[in-house]
Amino acid sequence: MTQQDPRDPNIVYTESQGGNMGRSNLATGERQSLGRPNWRDSYRILQDSIAMVWPDSMQPMPSEHADRIAELQARATADSASLQLRFNWNTPYLLSPNNPDVVYAGANRVLKSTNMGDDFVPISPDLTRADAEQIEISSTTTGGITPDVTGAERFATIVSLNESPLRAGSLYAGTDDGNVWASPDDGATWIDLTSEFDGLVPDGTYVSRIEPSHHIADRWYITFDNHRRGDFTPYVLVTDDNGGSFRSILSDLPTGKPDFAHGIREDPKNPNLLFVGTDVGLYVSIDRGDSWQRFMEGFPTVPVHDLQIHPRDGDLIAGTHGRSIWIVDIEALQQLTPGVMASSAHLFEPGPAFQYGTSPTGGEFTAQQYFQVSSPSYGAEFRYWLAEDQNDNAEIVITDMQGTEMATLNGSRSAGLHRSTWNMRAPSKPLPRSPSEVRDSIAVEARLAVVVDSLIEAGEEEEEVNEAVENLRTPTQGGFGRGGGGGFPSGPAGRFTERPAEGPTLRGGGGGRGGRGGRAPRSRWRLPPAAYHRSCAREPGRRTRLRPRTRLRRRRALPQPQRARRPSPRGHLHRNTKGRRPAVHPDLHRNPLLNSPHLVECKQRDGGGRPSIEAAGTVGGRIA
């Protein structure tokens, strides 16, 4: 297990087995072993005191100092025996939630350090039952013919230790032989609470976890594990009077299988939200233990040995035995209060949204399986609660600060807790046209008027013609794509793979291709190339038609478009004396005051022939 200094993320405390604890600095690479108490140190001090009054032990003991020497020898023997500490294979230790410089650890006695673990001193007596026979067997002879005394078999040790986050120095300890202790004054006095569990838990049951409340100082939770004696019942209890009495909150937790409890956690934000890890899975209660249900769809049937809740991000972290670490966002559950559940519908406060890109697999060696999972949802995630099934789908409307609608999401209409994701995109806003774009729009509108008349005269459907014209008026701008993320290996959809490494090799997919630029919607109609080279002043009798793509054929060449010369200061057009650039139609004139063309609208006259051109005007001295 590890502990992190809340003031410096580079300072990490670690523990291997049998009380071997250390402190590492990830920034510098330094590591310091924590100083466990050693009986030899105090024994040597007392022996030095004896040597002062009896310098030569080969000579008879001085009679005038006999009583003093006997007292010092008795103290040396007692102190050395008391500091023969027994550490469990999984030694419990913690940084004080009230002062990170204080570190507590459990052997058969509770130890405390006030200098980040550099020096530990005992602050309790032996809290175990200290059964001499069991200690002897577990320490020296276990394993049968060949002793297997690795430290994993050590017995009569403290296995659960914690401090109240609301009341500094309020300590709780539990042992592997069934004792439960509490100290209200940082170890000065200890109260044996073991008898309070008579009739609730079999005597001598292993204390698997003690969890002080984050909301009420006198409340704490405790779990027991008795599977070592063939009892698989999950024992989960709570006290609301600091150990004066206990009650079971087993409720409807499953029993009858290997359901014994490894630990319990209370949510730091919602006092009614509890999680219990058993030997076969993870369970949640939203009513402080009155009812339980299996948590996390897709979570494997696996022992859950430890649970942590991230105080900032609202993530539940489950440490399993054999199936790695699982992390899930529980922010919505943290906000699921009785008031929310009583309402017909509720939208939870959303968490931070993320925009990111993922690179494809680079061909690195990944062995049998990828040690990774898919990334969180891209964009902003919204969670909502429905008390009952609804007739219509839920709608989540997203607006900006001014109240302008940016997007509408459709969600599930069934009762329960749901989530919906927004890709953080909104409708684009048109930019004002530049002078050249205004100029080009004049030509497009002029030609479209002619084309529309021709198509309708030919009997084409007016709705299809209007759709094609609209696509020509508002073409979609191209964009840049982003490469897709690398694929992840997986089994059949919706199926849990019990032992994935023993099945066929599943390869991760390569990275996706970059996205294509945007384009206008595909239309059934395409304007023949020659039609783009017509001005509004078409000759009577000539016609330009839009044809379906499958029937497109090139018409005979048409005259090139007329281009205008720059107007004189008086606003008149010069005559083209060389005959290369004929003047535009007189109605497509330029405004001599603004020296810019008006927006125009081309309309076919009722009598046929040349179309008329009506100016749209200007706004504020700029092209509108």
N, C-alpha and C positions, 0 to 999 in steps of 0.2 A: 504494500500500500504506500501511498505517497501523501504528503501534505505540502501545500504551497503557501509561502509567506504572502499575505494579502497586500503588503506594502511594496514588495519587489518580486515580480514574476520570475526572476532569475534564481531566486533562492528556493530550492526544492529539498524537502526531507524525504528520505527513502528508508525502507526496512526490508531486509531479506528474510532470514529465519532466526528464531531463537534470540530475539532482542538485539540483533546486529543492525543498529540504526546509524544513519549518516546524513550529513547536510552538504548539498552541492550548490555551487554557483555556476549556472549555465553560461554566464557571460565570460568568466575567466577560466572555467574548467577545473576549479579547485574543489576538493572534497575533503570533508572533515568527519571522522568517526565521532559519534556522540559518546560522551564519557559516562559509562555505566559505573555504578558504585563497585568498589573492590574491597573485599574484607581485609586484604593484606595491608592497605594503607592505614586504616585505623588500628589494626593489630600492631603494626610497626610503631605507631606513636605510643601505644601503651607499653610495649616492650622497651622503648627508649626511656620511659619513666621508671621502669623497674631497674634498668641498668644504672640509672643515676644513684640509686640507693644500694644496689648490689652489683658493683662493677665486675666482680669475678664470680661467675656462677660455679667455678670449680671449688670455691671455698664454701664453708657452711654459711647459711643465710644469717645475716645479722639479726640478733634477737630483738633489738630495739625497733627494727623496721619490718618485723614479720607480719604484723597485721596489715600494714600498708601494702606490702608485696602480695599478700594473699588476695586483697581486694582488687588490685590491678590485674592479677592473673585471672580472676573470675570475670572481670569486665572484658578482658581480651578474648576469653573463650566465648562469652555470650555474644559479643559484637561480631566476631568472625562467623559464628553460627547464624546470626540474624542476617548477615549480608551474603550468605550462600543463596543467591537469588535463583529462582526457577522462572525462566521465560518460556512462554508458549511459542510453538512454531510460528503462529501468526500473532506476533506481539502487538497489543493495542497501544497506540500512542496518538497524541493530538496536540496541535497548537491551540492555545487558549483562544476562544473567540472573543475574549475581552482584552487580551494583551498578547500579541504575537511573539513577544520575547519569552513568554512562559511556555514550556513544553512539559506535558505529562506523559508518563509511560507506565505500563503495568507489567509486573513480574508476578511474584506471589505477594508483593507489597507495591503500593503506589509510589512512584518516583516523581520528583518535580525538579525542573531546572528553570532558573530565572535569567539565564544568559544564552538562550537559543540552543540549549542542549549540550553546552560544553561541559557542564558539571551537573550530575543528578544526585539528589539526596532523597532518602526514604521519608515519606510523610504519613505512613500508615504502618500498623503491625501486619503480620501475615493474615490476609483476609480469607484464605482458603481453609478447608477443614484439615489440611495437612495430615492426611492418612498415611502413616509411616510405611505400611505395607505397599500401598499403591505407588507411593513415591519411589520406593526401592525397586519395585518391579518395572515401572516405566522408565527409570533412570539407568538401571544397570543390567537387568536380566531379560527385558522384553525381546521377543524374537525367537524364543525356543532354544534349539541346540546352538544356533549361531546368533549371538546377541545382535540386535538391530537397534542400537541406541544412537540414533542420529539426531535426536532432539525433537522429532515429530511426535514421539510417543510420550513426551513429558506431561505429567499430570499435576493437579493441584496448583493451577495458575490462574491469573486474572485474564479473562478473554474479552471483556467488554468494559470500556472506560469512557466517560464523557463528562462534560461540564456544561452547566446551563448557560446559554447565550444571553440570558436576561439578568442573571445574578452571579457575579464573579465569585469564584471559590466554592460554588455549590457543586460538589462532585458526586458521581455515581459510579459504582464498580460492580461487576458481576464475574463469577468464577466458573470454571468448567466443572466443578463439583457441586454447583447449585446454590452458592451463597450470593446474597445481594446486599450491598452496603451503600450508605449515603453519608456524606460529610457536608454539613452546612457552613463550615468555617475553614475551608481550604486545607483539610487534613488534620486540623488540631483535634477534632473528635470524630469518631465514626459510629454510625448507628446501624445495627444489624437488622435488616428488614426481611430476612429469610422466612420467618414464621408467618408473615403476612400473606404468603402464597399457599398456605395449607388449604387443601381442598380445591385449589385452582390449578396447581401444577404438581406433578409427582416430585417428591423430595429428591434432591440431588441432580436435578435436570440442568443441563448445560445452558448458560445464559448467553444467547447468541447476539443480542443487541439491546442497548439502552439509548433511547432517543428523547432528550429534553425538548420541551415545546419551545417554539419561536414566538409564541403569542401570550402564554400564561406561565408565570414563573413556577407555580406549584404543580404544573402538569408535566408528566413525562410518560413515555411509552416503553414497553419492554417485551421482548420475544424470547422464547425458550425453544431448545431443540433437543428432543429426547430420542432421536432415531438410533443412537448408539446402543440403546437398550430395547430396540424393537418397537418403539412407540413413534408412529409417524404423524401424530396429531400436531397441527400448527397452533402453538400457544401464543396468543397475542393479547396483551393486557395494557391497561392505562390507569394512572392515578391522577386525581384532580386535587389532592391534598398533600402533595409532596411525600408520598409513601405511607400516609396514614391508612389507606385502604386501596384495594385494587379491584378492578372488574374486567371481565373478559369482553373483548370486542371481536371474538371469532365470527359471530353472526353466521353468514352463509358461505364462508370460505370453504372450499372443497376439502373433504377428509376421506380417508379410506385408502388412499394411495400414498406415494412418497411426497406428502404435502407439507412436511415440516418446514417451519419458517426460519430463514436465515437472517432476516432483518426487516426493519420498518423505517420509513421516513415520513416526516410531516412537512408539508409545503411551507416555505417561509413567508408566503404571501396570503395563502388561503388556509385558515385553521381547520376547515372541514375536509381538506384534500389530503388523503393518506395513500401511501404505496407500501405494499408488502412483497418481498421477494421470497419465494419458496424454492423447493428443490425441483419443481416442475414448471415454474413460470413466474409471471408478474401479475399482480392484482392491484386494483385501484378502488378507493372509496371516496365518494363526494359528499358523504354525510357523516364523517368522523367515525366510521366503523360500524354504522348501523346496517350497511349492506356493502357487498363487494362484487366486483365483476372482473373477468379476465381482461387484461389491458394489452393494447397494441395488436392489431390485426397483422398476422404474419410473424409475430414473435415466436421463436422456436420453443419447444418443450425442453427447457434447459435449466439447471440450477442458477439462480440469481443470488450471488453472494454479497453484493453490495449495491447501494443506490445513493446517488448524489443528485442534488438539484442546483443548477447554476443560478446564483442569486441575481445576476444581471440579465442573462439571455433567456431565462425561463425554460431551460432544457433539462429534461430528466435523463440521467446517465446511468445505465444499468451495466454492472460488471458481472459477466456470466462465467461459469466454469466450463470452458471448452468451446464457446461460441463468440468469443471476442467481446467488444464493447458496443452497446446499442445506445443511440441518442435519439430523443424525440422531443419536439416542441410541445410544451404543455401550457403555453400562455393562455390559451382559451379556457382550459380547465381552471387555471388560477383565477380567472374572472367569473367562473360559473358559481355565483352565489345563490342562496335561496331566492332572493328577489328576482334574479335573472330567470331561474327555472319556473317561477310563478308567472312570468310574462308570456304572452303569446309568441313574441318574436323579439330577438335582441341581436344587435350587431356589436361584436366585441371590438375593443381597441386594437387596431392593427399594429403589428411589430414593424421593424425596419424592413424596407424593400431593397432588393439587391439586383444590380445589373452587372453581368459578367460574361466573359467569353471563355470557352474551354478549347484547349489545343488538342489535336488528334494524337493518338498513340505514336510515339516516335520509333517504334521497332525495338524497344528495350526488352530484355529477358524478363518474363513474368511467371515462369514456371507453370504449374498446373492451373492456378487460378489467379485472378486479379484480387489483390488485397485492397479493395475499394468498393464504395457504393456510389450510386448516382448522386449528383449534387442537389441541393434544395431547389424548389421551384424558382424559375426566373421571374423577376418582377415583384409585384406587391400582392401579398396574400391576405384575403379577407375571410374572417370566420363569423358565422352567425348561428343562432339558436332558434329552432322552431319547436313549440310545445306540441303541436298537432300537425297531422298531414294537411297540406293545402291543396286547393283545386288547381291553382296555377303555379308555374315555376316562380321561384324567388328572383327578384331583380335587385341588383346593387347598382345604384347610379353614382358615378364618380364625377365630381365637379371641381373646378379650381377655386381659388380664393374669392373670385368675383361671382361665383355661382354659375359659371358657364359649364354646361355639360361636356365632359370629355370622353366618357365611355359608359356603357351599360353592360353589366355582366348578368348572365342567367345562371341560377343555381338550383340545387335540388329542392323539391317541395315537400319531402318527407320529414317526419318529426325527428329531432335529434340535433346533433352538432355537425355542421358542414363547413366546407371551405371552398373558396373560389379565387382564382388568380387572375390578375390584370397584368398584361404585358407592358404596361407603362407607355402605351402609345395613344395618341389622341389625333383627331382629324387635323390635317394640315391646314394652315391659313394661307389664302392666296396673297402673293406679294404684289405690290403696285407695278404696273407695266412700265417698262422703259420706253423711251421714244421710238426705238427701233421695233420693239414688240407692238407698239400701237400702229406703226406703219404697216407691219406685216398683217396685223389683224384686219386692217382695211381691205387688203387684197384678198384675205381668206373669206371675209364676209361677202365681198363682191362676187367671188366665184361660187360660194355656196348658194347664193340666191339663184344664180343661173342653173346650177346643178339640180336644186330642189324642184324648180319649175319643170325641168326636162324629165325628171323621174316621175313626178306626179302625172304629167301629160302622158307618159308612157304606160300609166296604169299600175305603177308600183304601190305597195302598201305605204300609206303616209306615216304610220307608226315606225316602220323599219327605216324609212328615210330619215325621220327625225332623230332616231337613235344614232344612225351613222353620222349625221351632221353634228350632233352633240359631241360625239367622240372626236371629230375633227376640230371642234372648237376648244375642247379642254383636254388635250393630250396629257397623259400621266408622265411625270418626269422620271427619268431613270435614277436608280440608286445604287448603292454599294452593298454587296452581300457580305456576310461574315461566315467564316468556316464553322462547320458543325463540330460538336464535341465527339471525342472517341466513344466507341460503343462499349457496352459492358456485357460480360458474359452472363447468361441467365438460362434457367431451365424452362420447361413449358410454362406458359402464362398461368398465373393464379395457383401455382403448385409449389409446395415447399419441398426442397431437396434436402433430405435428411443427412446424407453424407456426400456432399458434392465432389470432394476430392477423389472419391473412389469410382465415380462415374466417368463417362466419356469427357475428353478435354473440351472445354468451351472456350472459344477464342473471343477476345474482345474485338469489336468492330473498329474500323479505321475512322479517321476524322471525316466529317461531312464536307461536301464541296461548298465553296463560297456561293452566296446567294446571287441571283441574277438581278440586274437592274429592273426597275419598274417599267411598265408599258401600259398603253391604253388598252381597254377591253377590246377583245377581238370582235370585229363586226362582220356581218355577212357581206357588207358592201365595201368596195375599195374604189377610190377615185382614180380613173385612168391617168397615167402620167401626163398625157397631153392636156388634160383638163386643167392642170395647174398652171399652164402657160396661156390661159385665157384671161383677159380683163373683163370688166363688167360690160364693156362696149362690144358685144359680140355682133356679128353680122346677122341680119335676118335670114332665116332659113337654115342656119347652122345650129346644131344641137350637140350637147355633150351629155352623155348618159353614164350613170353609175351602173356597173354590172356586178353580179355575184362573182366571187373569186374563181369559182370553177368555170365561169364563162368569160373570164377576162381576156380581151384581145386588144391589140393596139390599133387605134384608129389612125387615120391618115394624119400627117403632121399638120399642126395648127400654127398660126402666126405666133411669133415670140411676143411676150408681154411688153407693153410700152413702158418706158421709163422716163421720168420727168427730169428736166434740168433744174438746177438751183434757180429760184425766182430772183428777179431783180429787186432792188430796194423798193420799187413802187408796187411790187406784188404781182407783176405781169410775167407771164412765161415767155422766154426767148424762143424765137423760131429756130428750129434746127436746120441750119443751112446746108449741112453736109448730108442729111438724110439718114444718118445712122441711128439717132435716138429720137424718134417721134414723140411729140408731147402727149401727155395723158389726156384723157377725156376732160373737157372743160369743167364738168361737174366735180371732178376729183381735184379741186383747187386747193391751194395752200392759203392759210390765214396770214395775210401780210403783217398783222400785228404781232402774232406769236411765232411766226415763221415755223409753224408745226402743223401737220395735217389734223383735221377734225376726225373724230370717230364717225364713221358713216354706216348707214344701213341701206343695203341694196334691195329694192323692191321691183318686181316686174310690173310694168304698167299694164292697165287693163287692156289697152289696145294692142299689146305686143310690141315688138321692136326693141329699141334700146331701153334698158332699165333706168329708172330715176335714182338719184342718190340724195339722201337726206342727211344733213349734218346733225350729229348728236350733241355738239357744243363742247364747251370747256368748263372746268371748275377750278376756281382759284388760280388761274394763270397756268395750270398744268393740265395735261391731257387726262380726261376722265374716262 
